[in-house]
């Protein structure tokens, strides 16, 4: 008899959580300031996005979702920024657009992201939202609004299902389940 699982491989591709709203042009330096770069990740997560929202790290709950405007994760392209967001328990980032390097870093580590036009105008802090990366849709359960988003292509979905590029390569080589 095959082992039973309570989760499907698509569970990480549909995220549901409380929204935290951020604006446009959020640089990786404000996600993780340079003064924190050499600290252990457990310490870094206590300070992510703190310069923009001092209440954010202390009120963040596992499964929460970051919602932002245009060009989230711009500038230095530090890979530690998406790693810190993931380590803090954020289930997904939904933004109107992402800086390309930040976008690639998210997929590389298996952090779900969704591009959704006008999302920052349709979501408020504290709204409960659901981001469906397969269908390309964001549902705001608080306001009952539903927005089309850019669905992920199959290769990126495969990478997210695996937990990132390294896990995907290991799966392809047969060294991981």
Secondary structure, 3 states (H helix, E strand, C coil): CCCCCCCCCCHHHEEEEEEEECCCCCEHHHHCCHHHCCCCHHHHCCCCCCCCCCCHHHHCCCCCEEEECCCECECCCCHHHHHHHHHCCCCEEEECCECHHHHHHHHHHCCCEEECCCHHHHCCCCCEEEEECCCCEEEECCCCEEEECCCCCHHHHHHHHHCCHHHHHHHHHCCCC
